[in-house]
Every structure is written in C-alpha cells, then in structure tokens.
Amino acid sequence: MKFIAPVTKNEEITATIIDLTYEGMGVAKVSDYPLFIEDALPGEEVELVVTKVGKNYGYARVLKRHNDSPDRVELPNKTYMQSGIAPLGHLSYAAQLKFKQQQLRNVYQKNHLDIEVLPTIGMADPKGYRNKAQIPVRQVNGQLETGFYRKRSHQLIPLEDFYIQDPEIDRAIVVVRDLLRQYHVPAYDEARNRGIMRNIMVRRGHFTHEMMIVLITRTKDIPQLQNIISGIVTKLPKVVSIMQSVVPKPTNVVLGRTVKKLYGKTYIHDQILGHTFDVSALSFYQVNPLQTERLYQTAIDAAHLTGKETVIDAYSGIGTISLSLAKHAKYVYGVEVTEAAVADAKRNAKHNGIHNVKFQLGLAEKVMQEWREEGLEADVLVVDPPRKGLASTFVEAVGVMKPKRIVYVSCNPATLGRDIALLQEFGYHAEKTQPVDMFPLTQHIESVTVLTLD
C-alpha cells in the first residue's frame, strides 16, 4: 500500500515544536509524521509552510512564531544561522549545554546502555574560540569576496565577522582579501574551474599569537606574489609562516596533500597544558584551545595514573595527548597512521624534553598486536578516534590485549554508543561520561568516558 503523508508541499499549518534533532532543528508532528524546521525551539507555536515531503519525514519553514521559547536568544547577525556557522546560535548557552548532555543520554538509551552523563563543561564566553579558519574566496557582484556558503548550497555570503573564530583571524582574512583585490588576483570560478584563489586558511596560536596564512590556489602561479607576501607581513606582524597549497581539479577537498613554503617557517608554535607544539598546515590540532586543555585534563584525571602505568595512545596525531599523559605515566606508546603526524610527534617530544614516549607509524590494531607479541602489556589505553569511531578490527585487538582501563575521547555520540556496546562484549564497563563543549554554538559534542574491565 502506497504511503500518503498527512501534509503536502506548500501546505500551511500551525504546529507546536516538541523537540530538537541532533542538528538543532525543531521537530513538529502532524499525525505522528515528523517535520524538521530550522530556527524553531521546543514550546514555540509556529505557523509553517511545508517545503519538502518524504516517506518518513518532511521539512518546513517558519512563517510566524506565536510565542518565543524562554531559551531563545537573538544572534547579532542572521547570516550565522543561514550559513551554518552557528546552528545553535538561537538557543541560550545554558540550554545548549543541556542539549548536548541530552544527546549523549539519547544515544545511550538507544544502545541500552546504563551510563550516567554528567553536566557539560562549557565556556565562560562561547564566542571567538576557533584558532583555525578555512574561508572560500569567490567572485560576488564583480568583486573578490571572502565569506561562508549558504547552507546546502555553494552560494557565497560575504562576511567579515565569523562570530566563532578568533577575532584576530577574522582581521587577517580581511587583510589578505584586500591585498588580493589590490593586486587583481582572480577568485576561483567553481562552475568553470577557472580563476586562481580558492580558499584562505589561517591558523593562530592562542598562547603564542603566532599566525600562519595558507593560500589555497588552483594554479601554482599567483600574480604579484611577492607584493602580496610583503603586504601580509607588513600589516600582520604576527605572521611567521605563509604557505601555498595547490588544488588544480574541481573538488570539495579544501587543502591539497602537499604545501609549499612561501615565507618564514613551515609551522607555528602553540601550547597545551604547558607543552609547546609545532603545528603545520596539515597537522590535526584541536580548534578550541581553552576547551582542549579542559578535555585533555579530564582524560588525564580519568586515567587515574600514579606514574607506574604503561599507556598506549591510539590515534596519537602530533602527540598532544601522549605528551600531556607522559609526566603522569611510566611510559607512553603512541601509534598513528599518518607519517607526517608521527614525525611531528617525535619532534614535539624532543622539543619538550620528554623521553618516556615512543611514537610508531601504522594501523593501531596491527601495531598493538605487534607490541603484545613483544610482551608489552598496557595498563591504560587512550583512544581519540575520528567521527567514524573505532574500527571493528581495533575493538577485537583491544579485546585480545585487555588493558585494565580505556579512556575514550569521542567527537561523535553515535559511534561512541556503538563502540561502548561492542567493548562490553569483551568485559568492559562504563559508569559515566563527561561531555566537554569544544564547539559552542554548533551541534558537535566531545566527551570523555572511562571503561574498566569487570
């Protein structure tokens, strides 16, 4: 029997918002059929127009609100929501922290996990926190512009204040933009794969204030390059590195695989928990420096280290967590699949005078098996995987190695819940999770969960 939705496209209805999706969209139901609505909060009665009807759910747009949720706040610029910069920007910060706590609870309930979720650790000021920006450059109304794409489109909205980025990064982007205009560098034309300047990437050390500019181009040659470099260095004296990355083909990938130095160093310095790190253009480095320290300190505390433990840090990257753990442990073994990151980690250990660490290149599950065959027994395993979570082969390797304690740093509640359920089959048990708000005003959630062998 063919499904017939209780609403039709372009139909206007009145409904009450009953919930928020993981992405922060309001949820209304018509005869149990869910409609997802942007800029709508629970408790608000709204007049809607249905914009899309699918088999299981639809989308609608607010025409009028009859009342405001007590958690609603006004953003200084509607563009922040239109572009996806601050999808939770209309929700008070206290409510955002509760929303993120509830997202973890929902995932655990779905996976039949009885784990306490603690209140989310937030920020005193949830704006201007990002230490990295990747900003597209396009031609708009005959002029080179920097800004952000409108949601679900490649239409650039010109923007100078990005709200969640370090204000010094916003200022740097404007400086580079104006130099590109001054020297008539053509912006990238996505439709025809023409033009030169695709994106501007900026990194800034929160504690050192050192800055890196990466010019991401379609072609190797940039007109008036030396004048542009001279202008950047003159107007932005904290810039210690200017790099170029060439991306010649049409793609959604922002940064190419290689970068070339145009000026200064190939990295900037920054600090985490008193340790100094080299951060290159290609390095993975957490974008919220203040909350990174809180996240890592939460993980260190959760590891319950006495100085006698052997620790494995899987997905060790440039060594940020490994080196933070090292002074609390007997020895730390880091494993990472990216060759450049392993080289960075070794250099960072040397710079910081930390000798009780070892970094090895390879797949974590494979290297852990090799270490076990060599007689290595881990007391604590720390994992900080990408959004896709732990590979099933890695979970099996953990089940064989059986570290007494696992500290799971997660950036995705869905894969965290899945992985905890899998680890339970090997005798692990989790009691509580500590969310940390690394990405205020967005829907993303980081958390730390400890699992122990029963």
RODO-2510 file (C-alpha; in nm, 4 decimals, decimal comma):
residues 454
     n   res          X          Y          Z
     1     m     0,0000     0,0000     0,0000
     2     k     0,1448     0,3364    -0,1025
     3     f     0,2336     0,5711     0,1825
     4     i     0,0462     0,9018     0,1849
     5     a     0,1918     1,1760     0,4047
     6     p    -0,0559     1,3772     0,6147
     7     v     0,0849     1,7003     0,4674
     8     t     0,1598     1,8248     0,1164
     9     k     0,4310     2,0530    -0,0187
    10     n     0,3465     2,4260     0,0174
    11     e     0,0696     2,3474     0,2672
    12     e     0,0469     2,5968     0,5533
    13     i    -0,0168     2,4583     0,9024
    14     t     0,0068     2,5622     1,2682
    15     a     0,2036     2,3348     1,4998
    16     t     0,3888     2,3255     1,8317
    17     i     0,7597     2,2397     1,8382
    18     i     0,8118     1,9356     2,0634
    19     d     1,1830     1,8520     2,0332
    20     l     1,5199     1,9271     1,8710
    21     t     1,7079     1,6972     1,6335
    22     y     2,0784     1,6242     1,6821
    23     e     2,1455     1,9033     1,4285
    24     g     1,9411     2,1511     1,6315
    25     m     1,6347     2,1636     1,4062
    26     g     1,2922     2,1927     1,5642
    27     v     1,0566     1,8934     1,5430
    28     a     0,6802     1,9168     1,4968
    29     k     0,4478     1,6231     1,4325
    30     v     0,1337     1,6006     1,2217
    31     s    -0,0444     1,2677     1,2845
    32     d     0,2916     1,1219     1,4054
    33     y     0,4621     1,2417     1,0865
    34     p     0,7726     1,4465     1,1815
    35     l     0,8549     1,7798     1,0241
    36     f     1,2012     1,9308     1,0729
    37     i     1,2188     2,3101     1,0969
    38     e     1,5144     2,5461     1,1215
    39     d     1,5116     2,8277     1,3781
    40     a     1,2374     2,6701     1,5886
    41     l     1,2621     2,5699     1,9557
    42     p     1,0583     2,3388     2,1807
    43     g     0,7459     2,5004     2,3218
    44     e     0,7046     2,7501     2,0366
    45     e     0,3732     2,7555     1,8497
    46     v     0,4505     2,8365     1,4869
    47     e     0,2825     2,8844     1,1533
    48     l     0,4682     2,6732     0,8966
    49     v     0,4843     2,6141     0,5250
    50     v     0,5836     2,2615     0,4237
    51     t     0,8874     2,2731     0,1908
    52     k     0,9617     1,9041     0,1348
    53     v     0,7692     1,5800     0,1872
    54     g     0,9475     1,2453     0,2142
    55     k     0,8341     0,8949     0,3017
    56     n     0,9422     0,9080     0,6666
    57     y     0,9679     1,2796     0,7403
    58     g     0,9428     1,6237     0,5852
    59     y     1,0786     1,9775     0,6161
    60     a     0,9016     2,3050     0,6821
    61     r     0,9855     2,6733     0,7200
    62     v     0,8599     2,9130     0,9872
    63     l     0,6228     3,1821     0,8592
    64     k     0,5365     3,3233     1,2005
    65     r     0,6058     3,2480     1,5680
    66     h     0,3161     3,2986     1,8098
    67     n     0,5447     3,2789     2,1135
    68     d     0,9158     3,2580     2,1929
    69     s     1,0813     2,9823     2,3927
    70     p     1,2382     3,1127     2,7176
    71     d     1,5628     2,9607     2,5821
    72     r     1,5564     3,1713     2,2628
    73     v     1,8259     3,4357     2,2161
    74     e     1,8853     3,6753     1,9273
    75     l     2,2007     3,6443     1,7177
    76     p     2,3719     3,9712     1,6152
    77     n     2,3671     3,8526     1,2520
    78     k     2,1163     3,6120     1,0913
    79     t     2,3909     3,5038     0,8494
    80     y     2,5465     3,2914     1,1251
    81     m     2,2495     3,0550     1,1072
    82     q     2,1912     3,0844     0,7326
    83     s     2,5494     2,9725     0,6695
    84     g     2,5693     2,7044     0,9377
    85     i     2,8403     2,8901     1,1328
    86     a     2,6265     2,8882     1,4481
    87     p     2,3367     2,6426     1,4009
    88     l     2,2540     2,6593     1,7739
    89     g     2,3038     3,0346     1,7946
    90     h     1,9336     3,0970     1,8645
    91     l     1,9486     2,8728     2,1747
    92     s     2,0748     3,0150     2,5055
    93     y     2,4173     2,8807     2,6022
    94     a     2,2885     2,7138     2,9200
    95     a     2,0276     2,5331     2,7080
    96     q     2,2953     2,4324     2,4538
    97     l     2,4949     2,2602     2,7286
    98     k     2,1834     2,0689     2,8439
    99     f     2,1000     1,9832     2,4810
   100     k     2,4430     1,8241     2,4333
   101     q     2,4141     1,6316     2,7578
   102     q     2,0758     1,5011     2,6425
   103     q     2,2138     1,3938     2,3036
   104     l     2,4514     1,1546     2,4794
   105     r     2,1706     1,0281     2,7024
   106     n     1,9560     0,9606     2,3945
   107     v     2,2337     0,7613     2,2276
   108     y     2,2914     0,5533     2,5409
   109     q     1,9202     0,4839     2,5758
   110     k     1,9064     0,3721     2,2120
   111     n     2,2001     0,1344     2,2723
   112     h     2,0533     0,0072     2,6033
   113     l     2,3496     0,1443     2,7987
   114     d     2,3109     0,2466     3,1623
   115     i     2,5730     0,5228     3,1792
   116     e     2,5446     0,8492     3,3715
   117     v     2,6025     1,1633     3,1624
   118     l     2,7470     1,4474     3,3688
   119     p     2,6653     1,8161     3,3039
   120     t     2,8529     1,9527     3,0007
   121     i     3,1675     2,1544     3,0745
   122     g     3,1119     2,4851     2,8958
   123     m     3,2973     2,8123     2,8355
   124     a     3,2701     3,1478     3,0115
   125     d     3,2496     3,3120     2,6666
   126     p     3,1351     3,0758     2,3885
   127     k     3,2324     3,3097     2,1017
   128     g     3,5569     3,3737     1,9135
   129     y     3,7150     3,0430     2,0131
   130     r     3,8309     2,8861     1,6842
   131     n     4,2072     2,9007     1,6238
   132     k     4,1766     2,7864     1,2603
   133     a     3,9725     2,9090     0,9627
   134     q     3,9279     2,7840     0,6060
   135     i     3,7460     3,0553     0,4146
   136     p     3,6342     3,0304     0,0486
   137     v     3,7213     3,3059    -0,1987
   138     r     3,4719     3,3771    -0,4784
   139     q     3,3592     3,6498    -0,7157
   140     v     3,0338     3,8144    -0,5966
   141     n     2,8800     4,1018    -0,7951
   142     g     3,2052     4,1565    -0,9822
   143     q     3,4262     4,1726    -0,6715
   144     l     3,6524     3,9185    -0,4970
   145     e     3,4876     3,8279    -0,1662
   146     t     3,5547     3,6063     0,1358
   147     g     3,2695     3,4628     0,3367
   148     f     3,0727     3,1465     0,4010
   149     y     2,8399     2,9324     0,1950
   150     r     2,4670     2,9453     0,2485
   151     k     2,3503     2,6109     0,3911
   152     r     2,3163     2,3300     0,1382
   153     s     2,4471     2,5499    -0,1434
   154     h     2,7633     2,6882    -0,2989
   155     q     2,6338     3,0443    -0,2873
   156     l     2,8876     3,2595    -0,1021
   157     i     2,7603     3,5067     0,1570
   158     p     3,0252     3,7808     0,2018
   159     l     3,1249     3,8024     0,5680
   160     e     3,3970     3,9719     0,7753
   161     d     3,2977     3,8724     1,1300
   162     f     3,2680     3,4947     1,1652
   163     y     3,1496     3,5107     1,5299
   164     i     3,3007     3,1803     1,6499
   165     q     3,6512     3,2476     1,5120
   166     d     3,9359     3,4225     1,6909
   167     p     3,8789     3,7921     1,6011
   168     e     4,2470     3,8215     1,5011
   169     i     4,1870     3,5510     1,2389
   170     d     3,8857     3,7431     1,1064
   171     r     4,1058     4,0533     1,0783
   172     a     4,3784     3,8576     0,8965
   173     i     4,1310     3,7265     0,6383
   174     v     4,0174     4,0811     0,5586
   175     v     4,3806     4,1922     0,5187
   176     v     4,4548     3,9083     0,2751
   177     r     4,1278     3,9646     0,0894
   178     d     4,2079     4,3333     0,0396
   179     l     4,5582     4,2515    -0,0905
   180     l     4,4112     4,0014    -0,3381
   181     r     4,1741     4,2719    -0,4578
   182     q     4,4544     4,5310    -0,4763
   183     y     4,6707     4,3069    -0,6950
   184     h     4,3785     4,1805    -0,9047
   185     v     4,4158     3,8092    -0,8259
   186     p     4,1205     3,6264    -0,9879
   187     a     3,8898     3,4424    -0,7486
   188     y     3,8155     3,0770    -0,8194
   189     d     3,5211     3,0089    -1,0514
   190     e     3,3815     2,6780    -0,9333
   191     a     3,1416     2,6250    -1,2249
   192     r     3,4140     2,6540    -1,4900
   193     n     3,7181     2,5548    -1,2788
   194     r     3,8907     2,8815    -1,3618
   195     g     4,0485     3,1615    -1,1630
   196     i     4,3247     3,1259    -0,9070
   197     m     4,2404     3,1854    -0,5399
   198     r     4,0230     2,9086    -0,3943
   199     n     4,0495     2,9470    -0,0155
   200     i     4,2401     3,1269     0,2578
   201     m     4,3381     2,9184     0,5588
   202     v     4,4592     3,0827     0,8796
   203     r     4,5966     2,9221     1,1969
   204     r     4,6724     3,1237     1,5115
   205     g     4,8464     3,0083     1,8270
   206     h     4,6184     3,1044     2,1155
   207     f     4,9028     3,1230     2,3664
   208     t     5,1856     3,2346     2,1338
   209     h     4,9822     3,4570     1,8959
   210     e     5,1929     3,3250     1,6056
   211     m     4,9974     3,3115     1,2816
   212     m     5,0125     3,1048     0,9619
   213     i     4,8479     3,2030     0,6332
   214     v     4,7883     2,9322     0,3703
   215     l     4,6950     3,0472     0,0192
   216     i     4,5000     2,7656    -0,1457
   217     t     4,5068     2,8090    -0,5227
   218     r     4,4041     2,6373    -0,8448
   219     t     4,7356     2,7225    -1,0129
   220     k     5,0972     2,7255    -0,8948
   221     d     5,1485     3,0836    -1,0107
   222     i     4,9989     3,3755    -0,8179
   223     p     5,0158     3,7231    -0,9739
   224     q     5,2133     3,9811    -0,7759
   225     l     5,3018     3,7143    -0,5165
   226     q     5,5962     3,8977    -0,3610
   227     n     5,3900     4,2132    -0,3188
   228     i     5,1130     4,0112    -0,1541
   229     i     5,3595     3,8418     0,0829
   230     s     5,5190     4,1782     0,1687
   231     g     5,1750     4,3265     0,2348
   232     i     5,0733     4,0401     0,4637
   233     v     5,3930     4,0578     0,6687
   234     t     5,3758     4,4380     0,6983
   235     k     5,0103     4,4509     0,8039
   236     l     5,0136     4,1314     1,0131
   237     p     5,3451     4,1290     1,2051
   238     k     5,2488     3,8122     1,3988
   239     v     5,2525     3,6092     1,0742
   240     v     5,5560     3,3779     1,0926
   241     s     5,4555     3,1400     0,8129
   242     i     5,2983     3,1821     0,4682
   243     m     5,2326     2,8613     0,2756
   244     q     5,0697     2,7636    -0,0540
   245     s     4,8655     2,4565    -0,1377
   246     v     4,7669     2,3876    -0,4989
   247     v     4,4336     2,2147    -0,5715
   248     p     4,4038     2,2129    -0,9535
   249     k     4,0924     1,9986    -1,0024
   250     p     3,7255     2,0543    -0,9117
   251     t     3,6778     1,9030    -0,5650
   252     n     3,5218     1,9729    -0,2251
   253     v     3,8574     1,8973    -0,0590
   254     v     3,9867     2,2273     0,0780
   255     l     4,3578     2,1577     0,1243
   256     g     4,5886     1,9715    -0,1134
   257     r     4,8115     1,6852     0,0026
   258     t     5,1243     1,8978    -0,0065
   259     v     5,2103     2,2529     0,0914
   260     k     5,4966     2,4797    -0,0165
   261     k     5,6627     2,7440     0,1986
   262     l     5,6403     3,0978     0,0610
   263     y     5,7690     3,2835     0,3684
   264     g     5,9082     3,2156     0,7165
   265     k     5,8660     2,8796     0,8883
   266     t     5,6599     2,5733     0,7942
   267     y     5,4805     2,5729     1,1291
   268     i     5,3609     2,7871     1,4178
   269     h     5,4023     2,7163     1,7892
   270     d     5,1263     2,6783     2,0421
   271     q     5,0892     2,5321     2,3904
   272     i     4,8672     2,2749     2,5604
   273     l     4,8971     2,2150     2,9365
   274     g     5,2422     2,3717     2,9434
   275     h     5,3850     2,1789     2,6471
   276     t     5,4856     2,3505     2,3229
   277     f     5,3801     2,2032     1,9886
   278     d     5,4795     2,2631     1,6274
   279     v     5,1568     2,2969     1,4276
   280     s     5,1925     2,2710     1,0497
   281     a     4,9377     2,3415     0,7766
   282     l     4,8456     1,9732     0,7530
   283     s     4,8506     1,8969     1,1284
   284     f     4,5384     1,7885     1,3105
   285     y     4,5185     2,0258     1,6054
   286     q     4,2114     2,0899     1,8184
   287     v     4,0430     2,4179     1,7185
   288     n     3,9343     2,5326     2,0662
   289     p     4,2493     2,5846     2,2764
   290     l     4,0859     2,6619     2,6126
   291     q     3,8474     2,3669     2,5956
   292     t     4,1232     2,1385     2,4629
   293     e     4,3061     2,1868     2,7921
   294     r     3,9875     2,1032     2,9824
   295     l     3,9245     1,7973     2,7619
   296     y     4,2797     1,6642     2,7994
   297     q     4,2872     1,7306     3,1736
   298     t     3,9579     1,5408     3,2036
   299     a     4,1151     1,2485     3,0146
   300     i     4,4300     1,2569     3,2320
   301     d     4,2222     1,2605     3,5506
   302     a     4,0082     0,9746     3,4172
   303     a     4,3182     0,7609     3,3513
   304     h     4,3977     0,7567     3,7270
   305     l     4,7720     0,7493     3,6622
   306     t     5,0195     0,7072     3,9504
   307     g     5,3422     0,7218     3,7498
   308     k     5,3774     0,3442     3,7308
   309     e     5,1498     0,2736     3,4323
   310     t     5,2234     0,1830     3,0723
   311     v     4,9877     0,3782     2,8460
   312     i     4,9014     0,3328     2,4774
   313     d     4,7678     0,6372     2,2941
   314     a     4,5979     0,5152     1,9779
   315     y     4,5306     0,7801     1,7098
   316     s     4,8138     0,9848     1,8661
   317     g     4,8382     1,2528     1,5926
   318     i     5,1124     1,5077     1,6604
   319     g     5,1420     1,3827     2,0179
   320     t     4,9243     1,6321     2,2044
   321     i     4,7539     1,3768     2,4317
   322     s     5,0597     1,1478     2,4567
   323     l     5,2880     1,4247     2,5817
   324     s     5,0195     1,5505     2,8218
   325     l     4,9964     1,1981     2,9682
   326     a     5,3710     1,1322     2,9795
   327     k     5,4553     1,3175     3,3006
   328     h     5,1863     1,1183     3,4831
   329     a     5,2832     0,7718     3,3479
   330     k     5,5810     0,5369     3,3457
   331     y     5,5833     0,5177     2,9638
   332     v     5,3533     0,6192     2,6794
   333     y     5,3374     0,4449     2,3404
   334     g     5,1698     0,6437     2,0628
   335     v     5,0543     0,4936     1,7344
   336     e     4,9374     0,6939     1,4336
   337     v     4,8644     0,6083     1,0687
   338     t     4,9810     0,9427     0,9212
   339     e     5,3555     0,9601     0,8574
   340     a     5,3820     1,3409     0,8831
   341     a     5,1984     1,3377     1,2167
   342     v     5,4399     1,0760     1,3590
   343     a     5,7356     1,2918     1,2533
   344     d     5,5702     1,5951     1,4192
   345     a     5,5046     1,3946     1,7378
   346     k     5,8676     1,2820     1,7650
   347     r     5,9875     1,6398     1,7134
   348     n     5,7387     1,7707     1,9708
   349     a     5,8601     1,5144     2,2273
   350     k     6,2203     1,6240     2,1672
   351     h     6,1358     1,9956     2,1928
   352     n     5,9635     1,9389     2,5261
   353     g     6,2407     1,7183     2,6666
   354     i     6,0045     1,4240     2,7144
   355     h     6,1834     1,0893     2,6871
   356     n     5,9320     0,8354     2,8254
   357     v     5,7357     0,8264     2,4975
   358     k     5,7633     0,6325     2,1729
   359     f     5,5708     0,7042     1,8526
   360     q     5,5205     0,4412     1,5843
   361     l     5,3693     0,4604     1,2362
   362     g     5,0961     0,2132     1,1450
   363     l     4,7404     0,0939     1,1973
   364     a     4,6704     0,0927     1,5712
   365     e     4,5230    -0,2586     1,5771
   366     k     4,8199    -0,4024     1,3877
   367     v     5,0868    -0,2225     1,5894
   368     m     4,9148    -0,3110     1,9184
   369     q     4,9229    -0,6776     1,8173
   370     e     5,2957    -0,6491     1,7425
   371     w     5,3593    -0,4826     2,0774
   372     r     5,1643    -0,7546     2,2578
   373     e     5,3703    -1,0253     2,0846
   374     e     5,6808    -0,8423     2,2071
   375     g     5,5487    -0,8722     2,5627
   376     l     5,4094    -0,5210     2,6070
   377     e     5,1137    -0,5034     2,8449
   378     a     4,9159    -0,1811     2,8613
   379     d     4,7577    -0,0642     3,1855
   380     v     4,5665     0,2186     3,0164
   381     l     4,4546     0,2629     2,6571
   382     v     4,3587     0,6126     2,5393
   383     v     4,1594     0,6439     2,2164
   384     d     4,0612     0,9649     2,0384
   385     p     3,9275     0,8384     1,7033
   386     p     3,7773     1,0371     1,4140
   387     r     3,3981     1,0690     1,3811
   388     k     3,3649     0,7193     1,2332
   389     g     3,4785     0,5778     1,5682
   390     l     3,6754     0,2590     1,6288
   391     a     3,7229     0,0008     1,3525
   392     s     3,5823    -0,3423     1,4411
   393     t     3,9326    -0,4881     1,3988
   394     f     4,0610    -0,2363     1,6551
   395     v     3,7906    -0,3355     1,9061
   396     e     3,8916    -0,7006     1,8578
   397     a     4,2580    -0,6090     1,9177
   398     v     4,1558    -0,4353     2,2423
   399     g     3,9682    -0,7498     2,3439
   400     v     4,2876    -0,9522     2,2988
   401     m     4,5258    -0,7044     2,4673
   402     k     4,2819    -0,6339     2,7547
   403     p     4,4159    -0,3100     2,9070
   404     k     4,2734    -0,2591     3,2563
   405     r     4,1312     0,0826     3,1717
   406     i     4,0205     0,2551     2,8492
   407     v     3,9824     0,6330     2,8259
   408     y     3,7619     0,7036     2,5240
   409     v     3,7738     1,0623     2,3955
   410     s     3,4867     1,0928     2,1483
   411     c     3,3706     1,3556     1,8980
   412     n     3,0597     1,1604     1,7891
   413     p     2,7981     1,0280     2,0354
   414     a     2,6557     0,7815     1,7793
   415     t     2,9815     0,5919     1,7240
   416     l     3,0703     0,6225     2,0945
   417     g     2,7497     0,4402     2,1903
   418     r     2,8114     0,1725     1,9273
   419     d     3,1720     0,1190     2,0377
   420     i     3,0903     0,1001     2,4097
   421     a     2,8297    -0,1680     2,3325
   422     l     3,0960    -0,3642     2,1381
   423     l     3,3570    -0,3243     2,4133
   424     q     3,1068    -0,4531     2,6701
   425     e     3,1184    -0,7889     2,4905
   426     f     3,4876    -0,8094     2,5898
   427     g     3,4126    -0,7433     2,9570
   428     y     3,4394    -0,3631     2,9709
   429     h     3,2003    -0,1458     3,1678
   430     a     3,1443     0,2309     3,1702
   431     e     2,9824     0,4205     3,4564
   432     k     2,9806     0,7837     3,3432
   433     t     3,0583     1,0203     3,0573
   434     q     3,1833     1,3767     3,0842
   435     p     3,0780     1,5976     2,7898
   436     v     3,3055     1,8920     2,7063
   437     d     3,1748     2,1699     2,4812
   438     m     3,4569     2,2057     2,2283
   439     f     3,2340     2,3641     1,9627
   440     p     2,9938     2,6140     2,1237
   441     l     2,7011     2,7369     1,9107
   442     t     2,7224     2,4206     1,6970
   443     q     2,5700     2,0755     1,7478
   444     h     2,9038     1,8950     1,7890
   445     i     2,9894     1,7253     2,1187
   446     e     3,3172     1,5960     2,2635
   447     s     3,3220     1,3689     2,5660
   448     v     3,5429     1,1521     2,7874
   449     t     3,4278     0,8073     2,9008
   450     v     3,6229     0,5584     3,1152
   451     l     3,5755     0,1856     3,0627
   452     t     3,7154    -0,0713     3,3094
   453     l     3,7364    -0,4486     3,2930
   454     d     3,4678    -0,6183     3,5028
***
